[in-house]
Amino acid sequence: MPSCPECENELDIEIDEVEEGDVVACEECGTEFEVVGVEPLELARIEEEFEEEEDLYNNEDEEEE
């Protein structure tokens, strides 16, 4: 069973059931990963850009008021 690159917790995913582009999350730390390779399993952390951009826009709206 693969482990989370962030916290080393075992990820509850079946290697033979995931495909490239799937998103998996660690139940322990909550980090989300995209499957970028299946043989061998390769995960890439999904950055939280959207949340940061949303916060930036919300702060700009508050300053204008």
Buried (B, 14 or more C-beta within 10 A) or exposed (E): EBEBEBEEEEBEBEEEEBEEEBEBBBEEEEBEBBBEEBEEBEBEEBEEEEEEEEEEEEEEEEEEE
